[in-house]
């Protein structure tokens, strides 16, 4: 995903929740010249009280982020979230979008 896509996805997917928490740990970074790859474990928790089921949806997996050097900064080139497991109310994202 491009930086713009990441921001738009976050706004569109997360704005309707009452609370979210994304725990990101164990960053492993590999630098190769003007590019780098970072992989990190993720646990994403989403909370939205509702009348249709559980108020929590949780996912776990890892981020893989590809970066390029731009003068003194590193810029995100691509960002992928690989989901390995989930639990809770899978309809919570649909319910959160409906609140917007």
MIDOSE-1310 file (N, C-alpha, C; in nm, 2 decimals, decimal comma, always signed):
residues 100
xxxx	+0,08/-0,12/+0,00/+0,00/+0,00/+0,00/+0,09/+0,12/+0,00; +0,04/+0,23/-0,07/+0,11/+0,35/-0,07/+0,08/+0,43/+0,06; +0,16/+0,53/+0,10/+0,13/+0,61/+0,22/-0,01/+0,67/+0,22; -0,06/+0,71/+0,10/-0,19/+0,77/+0,09/-0,30/+0,66/+0,11
xxxx	-0,27/+0,54/+0,05/-0,37/+0,43/+0,07/-0,37/+0,39/+0,22; -0,26/+0,39/+0,29/-0,26/+0,35/+0,43/-0,34/+0,45/+0,51; -0,32/+0,58/+0,49/-0,39/+0,68/+0,56/-0,54/+0,67/+0,53; -0,58/+0,66/+0,40/-0,72/+0,65/+0,37/-0,79/+0,52/+0,42
xxxx	-0,72/+0,41/+0,42/-0,77/+0,29/+0,48/-0,79/+0,30/+0,63; -0,69/+0,36/+0,70/-0,70/+0,38/+0,84/-0,82/+0,47/+0,87; -0,84/+0,58/+0,80/-0,95/+0,67/+0,83/-1,08/+0,60/+0,80; -1,09/+0,53/+0,69/-1,21/+0,46/+0,65/-1,25/+0,34/+0,74
xxxx	-1,15/+0,26/+0,78/-1,17/+0,14/+0,85/-1,18/+0,16/+1,00; -1,11/+0,26/+1,05/-1,10/+0,27/+1,20/-1,18/+0,39/+1,26; -1,22/+0,48/+1,19/-1,29/+0,60/+1,24/-1,42/+0,57/+1,32; -1,49/+0,46/+1,28/-1,62/+0,43/+1,34/-1,61/+0,36/+1,47
xxxx	-1,49/+0,31/+1,51/-1,48/+0,24/+1,63/-1,47/+0,33/+1,75; -1,52/+0,28/+1,87/-1,51/+0,36/+1,99/-1,36/+0,37/+2,03; -1,29/+0,25/+2,01/-1,15/+0,25/+2,05/-1,08/+0,14/+1,97; -0,95/+0,16/+1,94/-0,87/+0,06/+1,88/-0,73/+0,06/+1,95
xxxx	-0,66/-0,05/+1,94/-0,53/-0,05/+1,99/-0,45/-0,15/+1,91; -0,34/-0,11/+1,85/-0,25/-0,19/+1,77/-0,12/-0,20/+1,84; -0,09/-0,32/+1,88/+0,04/-0,35/+1,95/+0,13/-0,41/+1,85; +0,25/-0,34/+1,83/+0,34/-0,37/+1,73/+0,48/-0,40/+1,80
xxxx	+0,53/-0,52/+1,78/+0,65/-0,56/+1,86/+0,75/-0,64/+1,77; +0,86/-0,66/+1,82/+0,97/-0,75/+1,76/+1,00/-0,70/+1,62; +1,03/-0,57/+1,60/+1,07/-0,52/+1,47/+1,20/-0,58/+1,43; +1,20/-0,63/+1,30/+1,32/-0,68/+1,24/+1,35/-0,61/+1,11
xxxx	+1,46/-0,53/+1,11/+1,48/-0,44/+0,99/+1,61/-0,49/+0,92; +1,59/-0,50/+0,79/+1,70/-0,54/+0,70/+1,72/-0,42/+0,60; +1,84/-0,36/+0,61/+1,88/-0,25/+0,52/+1,97/-0,30/+0,41; +1,93/-0,26/+0,29/+2,01/-0,30/+0,17/+2,03/-0,17/+0,09
xxxx	+2,13/-0,10/+0,11/+2,16/+0,02/+0,04/+2,06/+0,13/+0,06; +1,98/+0,17/-0,04/+1,88/+0,27/-0,03/+1,74/+0,22/+0,00; +1,73/+0,09/+0,03/+1,60/+0,03/+0,06/+1,61/-0,05/+0,19; +1,50/-0,07/+0,25/+1,49/-0,15/+0,37/+1,36/-0,22/+0,38
xxxx	+1,36/-0,33/+0,46/+1,23/-0,40/+0,49/+1,22/-0,42/+0,64; +1,11/-0,39/+0,69/+1,08/-0,41/+0,83/+0,97/-0,50/+0,85; +0,99/-0,61/+0,93/+0,88/-0,70/+0,97/+0,86/-0,69/+1,12; +0,73/-0,69/+1,16/+0,69/-0,68/+1,30/+0,57/-0,75/+1,33
xxxx	+0,56/-0,81/+1,45/+0,44/-0,88/+1,49/+0,33/-0,77/+1,53; +0,20/-0,80/+1,50/+0,09/-0,71/+1,53/-0,02/-0,79/+1,60; -0,08/-0,72/+1,69/-0,20/-0,76/+1,76/-0,29/-0,64/+1,75; -0,40/-0,65/+1,68/-0,49/-0,54/+1,65/-0,63/-0,56/+1,72
xxxx	-0,66/-0,47/+1,81/-0,79/-0,49/+1,89/-0,88/-0,37/+1,85; -1,01/-0,41/+1,83/-1,11/-0,31/+1,78/-1,23/-0,32/+1,87; -1,28/-0,21/+1,92/-1,39/-0,21/+2,02/-1,50/-0,12/+1,97; -1,62/-0,18/+1,97/-1,74/-0,10/+1,93/-1,86/-0,17/+1,99
xxxx	-1,92/-0,10/+2,10/-2,04/-0,16/+2,16/-2,15/-0,16/+2,06; -2,23/-0,27/+2,06/-2,34/-0,28/+1,96/-2,44/-0,39/+2,01; -2,55/-0,39/+1,94/-2,66/-0,48/+1,98/-2,66/-0,61/+1,90; -2,56/-0,63/+1,81/-2,56/-0,74/+1,72/-2,45/-0,85/+1,75
xxxx	-2,39/-0,84/+1,87/-2,29/-0,94/+1,91/-2,18/-0,88/+1,99; -2,07/-0,96/+1,99/-1,95/-0,92/+2,07/-1,91/-0,78/+2,03; -1,85/-0,70/+2,13/-1,81/-0,57/+2,11/-1,66/-0,56/+2,06; -1,59/-0,68/+2,05/-1,45/-0,68/+2,02/-1,42/-0,77/+1,90
xxxx	-1,34/-0,72/+1,82/-1,28/-0,80/+1,71/-1,13/-0,78/+1,72; -1,06/-0,89/+1,72/-0,91/-0,89/+1,74/-0,84/-0,97/+1,63; -0,73/-0,92/+1,58/-0,65/-0,99/+1,48/-0,51/-1,00/+1,52; -0,44/-1,10/+1,47/-0,29/-1,11/+1,50/-0,22/-1,15/+1,37
xxxx	-0,10/-1,11/+1,36/-0,02/-1,14/+1,24/+0,10/-1,06/+1,24; +0,14/-1,02/+1,12/+0,26/-0,94/+1,11/+0,25/-0,84/+1,00; +0,32/-0,72/+1,02/+0,33/-0,62/+0,91/+0,47/-0,65/+0,84; +0,46/-0,63/+0,71/+0,59/-0,62/+0,63/+0,58/-0,49/+0,56
xxxx	+0,68/-0,41/+0,59/+0,69/-0,27/+0,54/+0,82/-0,25/+0,46; +0,80/-0,21/+0,33/+0,91/-0,18/+0,24/+0,94/-0,03/+0,24; +1,06/+0,01/+0,26/+1,09/+0,15/+0,27/+1,20/+0,19/+0,17; +1,21/+0,31/+0,13/+1,32/+0,37/+0,05/+1,37/+0,49/+0,11
xxxx	+1,50/+0,51/+0,09/+1,57/+0,63/+0,15/+1,54/+0,75/+0,06; +1,51/+0,86/+0,12/+1,48/+0,98/+0,05/+1,56/+1,09/+0,12; +1,68/+1,12/+0,08/+1,78/+1,21/+0,14/+1,80/+1,16/+0,29; +1,75/+1,23/+0,39/+1,78/+1,19/+0,53/+1,66/+1,11/+0,59
xxxx	+1,56/+1,09/+0,51/+1,44/+1,02/+0,57/+1,42/+0,88/+0,50; +1,34/+0,80/+0,56/+1,29/+0,68/+0,50/+1,14/+0,69/+0,48; +1,10/+0,66/+0,36/+0,96/+0,67/+0,31/+0,90/+0,53/+0,29; +0,78/+0,51/+0,33/+0,71/+0,38/+0,31/+0,68/+0,37/+0,16
xxxx	+0,72/+0,26/+0,11/+0,69/+0,22/-0,03/+0,57/+0,13/-0,04; +0,57/+0,03/+0,05/+0,46/-0,07/+0,05/+0,44/-0,11/+0,20; +0,32/-0,15/+0,23/+0,28/-0,19/+0,37/+0,18/-0,30/+0,36; +0,21/-0,42/+0,41/+0,12/-0,53/+0,41/+0,10/-0,59/+0,55
xxxx	-0,03/-0,62/+0,57/-0,07/-0,68/+0,70/-0,11/-0,83/+0,67; -0,03/-0,92/+0,71/-0,06/-1,06/+0,70/-0,13/-1,11/+0,82; -0,26/-1,14/+0,81/-0,34/-1,19/+0,93/-0,33/-1,34/+0,94; -0,28/-1,38/+1,06/-0,26/-1,52/+1,09/-0,38/-1,58/+1,17
xxxx	-0,45/-1,49/+1,25/-0,56/-1,54/+1,33/-0,65/-1,42/+1,36; -0,77/-1,46/+1,40/-0,87/-1,35/+1,44/-0,97/-1,42/+1,54; -1,03/-1,33/+1,62/-1,14/-1,38/+1,71/-1,23/-1,27/+1,74; -1,35/-1,30/+1,78/-1,45/-1,20/+1,81/-1,55/-1,18/+1,69
xxxx	-1,61/-1,06/+1,70/-1,72/-1,03/+1,61/-1,66/-0,98/+1,47; -1,67/-1,07/+1,37/-1,61/-1,03/+1,24/-1,70/-0,93/+1,17; -1,82/-0,90/+1,21/-1,90/-0,79/+1,15/-1,87/-0,66/+1,20; -1,78/-0,64/+1,30/-1,75/-0,52/+1,37/-1,70/-0,41/+1,27
xxxx	-1,62/-0,44/+1,17/-1,58/-0,34/+1,07/-1,70/-0,29/+0,99; -1,79/-0,38/+0,95/-1,91/-0,33/+0,88/-1,99/-0,24/+0,97; -2,01/-0,28/+1,10/-2,08/-0,19/+1,19/-2,01/-0,06/+1,21; -1,88/-0,06/+1,22/-1,81/+0,07/+1,24/-1,82/+0,16/+1,12
xxxx	-1,82/+0,11/+1,00/-1,83/+0,19/+0,88/-1,97/+0,25/+0,87; -2,07/+0,17/+0,92/-2,21/+0,22/+0,92/-2,23/+0,34/+1,02; -2,14/+0,36/+1,11/-2,16/+0,47/+1,21/-2,11/+0,60/+1,15; -2,04/+0,60/+1,04/-1,98/+0,72/+0,98/-2,08/+0,80/+0,90
